[in-house]
Amino acid sequence: MLGTIEEEPAQLLTSQRVAQLNRGDKPFHVILSQQFSREGIEQLCRLSEMVRRINDDREGSQFLRGTLSHKRAMLYFIQPSTRTFLSFSAACQVLGIPYNEVRNPSTSSEVKGETEDDTVRVLSQYFDLIIMRHPVEGFAERMALMLNGMRRPLPIINGGSGKDQHPTQALLDIYTLYRCFSPRGAERGAATRGSERGAVPRASDRGIPPRFPENFFSGKTIAFVGDLKRGRTVRSLAYLLCRYPGVRMLFVAPPELMIGDDILEYVTRYGIEYEIRHDLRPVIGECNAVYMTRLQDEWDVAGESKSIDYGRYHITREMSGDFKPDLAILHPLPRRHEIDPSLDALPHAKYWEQVRNGMWMRASIIATIFGVDTAITDHYHSYYAH
C-alpha cells in the first residue's frame, strides 16, 4: 500500500488533501510527504534496489528503458536547480521516457502575459507527466488539483515548492538512511573505505531484503542542523521519519532559524522524542545521522541572516573523534562551508551516495505512478533474485 496512514481527526484537512492527490491507495500526484505510509516508503526503497540492480547490465538496462518509452515528461523547473533537475532527467532516461524542459519563463509565452496556470494547462496537452520546481509554496499542489478537473488529468511531481515541501528528496534521504543502517549497509561502508571518494558497490554485490525490520529506526538519533526554518527538505524528511516509532530527532539551529512549530506539533502528535539545541558540537557524539543544511539566505527580506553566527552549525574534522562508528552525514546540497571538505573521503560522508540514490528513487517513484513497478519487480525476481 502506497497510501496514507490513518490520520487523527485534527488532521482531517491533511487527509482530504492527500485523498485528492492519490488514486485509491497509491499516489497519482507526488506533492506531500504525508502521502506516504511506512509500507509505501519501504516498497519504494526495495523497488529502488531492484532498479539499480537491473540497470547494472546491458540486458537489464534495455528492459528498463522499454518500460515507459511510450510516455513523455516535462521538467518545468523555473527555480534554479542542478541536482534535482539532473536527477529527474537521469531517472527518466533510466525508464526510457523522452523529456523536454522549461527552465526560464522568459523563453515561454509567459513573457506575452500568459498565466502560469495556462502554461501548465498547455504543457498537459503535450506530456504525460509534469515534474515541477517552483519558488511559490503550494504551487505544485494547486496545479495538481487544477489538472484533476481537466478531461485529461495527468500526474504532477513536486520537485521543490517554495519553503514548504520536497517529498522526493525526503524519500531519497530515507532510502540513503536505509542503505546506511541496514546490515548490508555496514558491509558496504567497510567495502568502500579507502576506495574512490563516494564510490558505491555494484548492485550485484547485494540482495534485496524482504522488508525493513520492525524496529528499523528505533534507538537511532537523527540530527537536523542549520537553517531549519526555511529548509523544505528538513520538513519533508521529518514527516517521513514520524512513521518510525522509536526514532529520536535533534533540531540544531539558531533561534531565528529553528524548525517551525507545525513540525514540532506533528512530531509530538506521533510520539516522537525530540530536542531543541543551539550548538552541534555537544551532541555530535549522540548522533547516528546528521542532516546538514546550508544557510538559505536567498529567502532573506533585508539581509537578516548576515547577523547570525552560523559557525556552530558546521561539522568539522575536529569533531570526527566524537563520531559514532556508523555515523552518516547527509546533505541535500549545495553546500557552502557547513561541511569541512576534509570529511569528504571518510566513510561517514554519505552525501555523494545520496545524490546517486536520488536517481534510483525518483525512477522508482515514476515507475510506481505509471504502474510498471509490478513488471519491474517480476523481472527482478525472474532474472536477478538468487
C-alpha positions in Angstrom: 0.0 0.0 0.0 1.4 3.4 -1.0 -1.3 5.5 0.6 -1.6 7.3 3.9 -1.6 6.1 7.4 -4.8 6.7 9.4 -4.9 10.4 10.4 -6.4 11.7 13.7 -9.5 14.0 13.4 -7.3 17.1 13.9 -5.6 16.1 10.6 -8.8 15.8 8.6 -7.7 18.6 6.3 -4.4 16.8 5.5 -6.4 13.6 4.8 -8.6 15.5 2.4 -5.6 16.9 0.6 -4.0 13.5 0.4 -7.2 12.0 -0.9 -7.2 14.5 -3.8 -3.6 13.6 -4.7 -3.9 9.8 -4.6 -5.8 7.3 -6.6 -7.1 4.8 -4.2 -4.2 3.6 -2.1 -1.4 4.9 -4.5 -0.1 8.3 -5.3 -1.2 9.8 -8.6 0.5 13.1 -7.9 3.5 13.3 -5.6 3.2 16.6 -3.7 3.3 15.9 0.1 5.4 13.6 2.2 2.2 12.8 4.2 1.0 10.8 1.1 3.4 8.0 2.0 2.8 5.4 4.7 5.6 3.4 6.2 4.8 0.4 4.0 4.8 2.7 0.9 8.2 4.2 1.8 9.7 0.7 2.2 8.2 -0.5 -1.1 9.9 2.3 -2.9 13.2 1.6 -1.2 13.0 -2.1 -2.2 12.0 -1.1 -5.7 14.9 1.3 -5.9 17.3 -1.5 -5.0 15.8 -3.6 -7.8 16.0 -0.9 -10.4 19.7 -0.2 -9.6 20.4 -4.0 -9.8 18.6 -4.5 -13.1 20.3 -1.4 -14.6 23.7 -2.9 -13.7 23.9 -4.8 -17.0 23.1 -4.2 -20.7 20.1 -6.5 -20.9 18.6 -5.1 -17.7 19.0 -1.5 -18.7 17.4 -2.2 -22.1 14.4 -3.8 -20.2 14.1 -0.7 -18.0 14.3 1.7 -21.0 11.3 -0.1 -22.6 9.0 0.1 -19.6 7.9 3.7 -20.2 9.3 4.7 -23.6 5.7 5.4 -24.7 5.4 8.2 -22.1 6.6 11.8 -22.3 7.7 14.1 -19.4 8.0 17.8 -19.0 10.6 19.2 -16.5 9.1 22.6 -15.6 11.9 24.0 -13.4 11.5 27.7 -13.1 13.5 27.8 -9.8 17.3 27.3 -10.1 18.3 23.7 -9.7 21.2 21.4 -10.7 21.0 18.2 -8.7 17.2 17.8 -8.7 16.9 18.6 -12.4 19.6 16.2 -13.4 18.4 13.5 -11.0 14.9 13.6 -12.6 16.2 13.7 -16.1 18.5 10.7 -15.4 15.6 8.9 -13.8 13.5 9.5 -17.0 16.4 8.2 -19.1 16.6 5.0 -16.9 13.0 4.3 -17.7 13.2 5.3 -21.4 11.0 8.4 -21.0 11.7 11.2 -23.6 11.5 14.6 -21.8 11.6 18.3 -22.6 12.3 21.2 -20.3 11.3 24.7 -19.4 13.8 26.3 -17.1 13.4 30.0 -17.8 9.9 31.6 -18.1 11.5 34.3 -20.3 11.6 31.8 -23.1 8.0 30.8 -22.8 4.7 32.6 -23.6 4.6 33.9 -20.0 6.6 36.9 -21.3 3.5 37.6 -23.5 1.3 37.7 -20.4 0.2 34.0 -20.3 -0.5 32.9 -16.7 1.4 30.1 -15.1 -1.8 28.2 -14.8 -2.4 28.4 -18.5 1.2 27.4 -19.2 0.7 24.3 -17.2 -2.6 23.6 -18.9 -0.8 23.8 -22.3 2.0 21.6 -21.1 -0.5 19.0 -20.0 -1.7 18.6 -23.6 1.8 17.5 -24.8 3.1 15.4 -22.0 2.1 12.5 -19.7 3.9 13.7 -16.6 4.9 17.2 -15.3 7.8 17.4 -12.9 8.0 20.9 -11.5 10.1 23.1 -9.2 8.6 26.4 -8.3 9.6 29.1 -5.8 6.0 29.6 -4.6 4.8 27.5 -1.7 1.8 25.3 -2.7 2.0 25.9 -6.4 2.6 22.3 -7.3 -0.4 21.2 -5.2 -2.6 23.9 -6.7 -1.6 22.8 -10.3 -2.3 19.1 -9.4 -5.8 19.9 -8.3 -6.4 22.1 -11.3 -5.4 19.2 -13.6 -7.6 16.8 -11.7 -10.5 18.8 -13.1 -9.5 18.6 -16.7 -10.6 16.0 -19.2 -7.1 14.6 -19.4 -5.7 14.6 -15.9 -2.0 13.8 -15.6 0.4 13.4 -12.7 2.5 16.2 -11.2 5.6 15.5 -9.2 6.7 18.2 -6.8 10.4 18.8 -7.3 10.5 21.6 -4.6 7.8 24.0 -3.7 8.8 27.3 -2.0 9.9 26.8 1.6 7.2 24.1 2.1 7.9 20.6 0.8 10.3 18.5 -1.3 8.9 14.9 -1.0 11.1 13.2 -3.5 14.2 14.5 -1.7 12.8 13.1 1.6 12.2 9.7 0.0 15.8 9.5 -1.3 17.0 10.6 2.1 15.1 7.8 3.8 16.5 5.4 1.1 20.0 6.6 1.9 19.5 6.1 5.6 18.0 2.6 4.9 21.2 1.7 3.0 23.4 3.1 5.7 21.6 1.4 8.7 20.7 -2.0 7.2 23.1 -4.8 8.0 24.4 -4.8 4.4 25.0 -1.1 4.8 27.7 -1.7 7.3 29.3 -4.2 4.9 29.1 -1.6 2.1 30.7 1.0 4.3 33.6 -1.3 5.1 34.0 -2.1 1.4 34.3 1.5 0.3 36.9 2.5 2.9 40.0 3.6 1.0 38.2 3.4 -2.3 37.3 6.2 -4.7 35.5 9.0 -2.9 31.8 8.4 -2.9 32.1 5.0 -4.6 29.0 2.8 -4.3 29.5 -1.0 -4.7 27.9 -2.6 -7.7 24.3 -3.6 -7.2 25.1 -7.2 -8.0 27.1 -7.3 -4.7 23.9 -7.2 -2.6 20.4 -8.8 -2.4 17.1 -7.2 -1.7 15.9 -7.5 1.9 12.2 -8.5 2.1 11.3 -5.6 4.3 12.6 -3.3 6.9 13.0 -4.7 10.4 10.0 -3.7 12.6 12.3 -1.5 14.8 14.5 -0.2 12.0 14.9 3.3 13.2 14.3 2.6 16.9 17.1 4.0 19.1 18.6 6.0 16.2 19.2 9.7 16.7 18.9 11.9 13.7 20.1 15.5 14.0 18.9 18.2 11.6 21.4 21.1 11.6 21.4 24.6 10.2 18.6 26.6 8.5 15.7 24.5 9.6 13.0 27.2 9.4 13.4 27.6 5.6 14.6 24.1 4.8 11.9 22.3 2.9 14.0 19.1 2.8 14.1 19.0 6.6 10.3 19.5 6.9 9.6 16.7 4.4 12.1 14.2 6.0 10.7 14.9 9.5 7.2 14.0 8.2 8.5 10.6 6.9 10.6 9.8 10.0 7.4 10.1 12.1 6.4 6.8 10.5 9.1 5.1 12.6 8.4 4.8 16.3 11.5 4.9 18.5 13.5 7.4 16.3 14.8 10.5 18.1 15.2 13.8 16.4 17.6 16.7 17.4 16.8 20.1 15.8 20.0 22.1 16.0 19.7 25.6 14.7 20.0 29.3 15.6 16.8 30.5 17.4 16.0 32.7 14.3 16.2 29.6 12.0 14.6 26.9 14.2 12.2 24.4 12.8 8.6 25.6 12.7 6.0 24.9 15.4 3.9 23.0 12.9 6.6 20.4 12.5 7.2 20.1 16.3 3.4 19.7 16.8 3.4 16.9 14.2 6.4 15.2 15.8 4.7 15.4 19.2 1.4 14.0 17.9 3.2 10.9 16.7 5.0 10.4 20.0 8.5 11.0 18.5 11.1 12.1 21.0 12.9 15.4 20.0 15.2 18.1 21.5 15.9 21.6 20.5 19.6 22.5 20.6 21.7 25.6 19.5 25.1 24.0 19.0 26.1 20.9 17.2 29.4 20.1 18.9 28.0 19.0 22.3 25.6 16.5 20.7 27.6 15.1 17.8 28.6 12.0 19.8 24.9 11.1 20.2 24.1 11.1 16.5 23.6 8.1 14.2 22.9 10.5 11.3 23.5 14.3 10.8 21.4 16.1 8.2 23.3 19.3 7.4 21.8 22.3 5.6 23.2 25.5 4.3 22.1 29.0 5.2 19.3 29.7 2.8 19.7 33.5 2.6 18.0 33.7 -0.7 14.8 33.8 1.3 16.1 36.9 3.3 14.0 40.0 3.0 16.6 42.5 4.2 19.8 40.6 4.8 18.7 39.4 8.2 20.8 36.2 8.0 24.1 38.2 8.0 23.9 38.7 11.7 23.7 35.0 12.5 26.8 33.1 13.8 26.5 30.0 11.6 29.8 28.5 12.7 28.1 26.5 15.5 26.2 24.7 12.8 29.2 23.4 10.9 30.6 19.9 11.1 34.4 19.8 11.2 37.3 17.4 11.1 38.0 18.2 14.7 34.6 16.7 15.6 35.4 13.3 13.9 37.0 11.9 17.1 33.5 12.0 18.6 31.7 10.4 15.7 29.9 7.1 16.2 31.3 4.4 14.0 28.1 4.2 12.0 27.5 8.0 11.7 26.0 9.0 8.4 26.5 12.6 7.3 23.9 13.7 4.8 23.3 17.0 3.0 20.8 17.8 0.2 23.4 20.1 -1.4 24.6 22.5 -2.5 26.8 23.1 0.5 28.8 26.2 1.4 31.0 25.9 4.5 28.9 23.8 6.8 30.8 20.5 6.0 34.6 20.5 6.2 35.8 19.2 2.7 38.4 17.1 4.6 35.5 14.9 5.7 34.5 14.0 2.1 36.8 10.9 1.9 35.6 9.5 5.3 33.1 6.6 5.3 30.7 8.8 7.3 30.3 11.1 4.3 27.1 9.8 2.6 26.1 12.9 0.6 27.7 11.7 -2.6 25.9 8.4 -2.4 22.8 10.4 -1.5 23.0 12.1 -4.9 23.1 8.8 -6.8 20.4 7.3 -4.7 18.1 10.1 -5.9 18.2 8.8 -9.4 17.1 5.4 -8.4 14.4 6.6 -6.0 12.9 9.0 -8.5 12.9 6.3 -11.2 11.0 4.1 -8.7 8.5 6.9 -7.9 7.8 7.4 -11.6 7.5 3.7 -12.2 5.0 3.4 -9.4 2.9 6.3 -10.6 2.6 4.6 -14.0 2.0 1.2 -12.6 5.1 -0.6 -14.0 6.5 -1.3 -10.6 5.0 -4.7 -10.7 6.6 -5.5 -14.1 10.0 -4.4 -12.7 9.6 -6.5 -9.6 8.6 -9.5 -11.6 11.5 -9.0 -13.9 13.9 -8.7 -11.0 12.6 -11.9 -9.3 12.8 -13.8 -12.7 16.4 -12.8 -13.6 18.2 -11.5 -10.6 16.9 -12.8 -7.3 19.1 -15.7 -6.3 
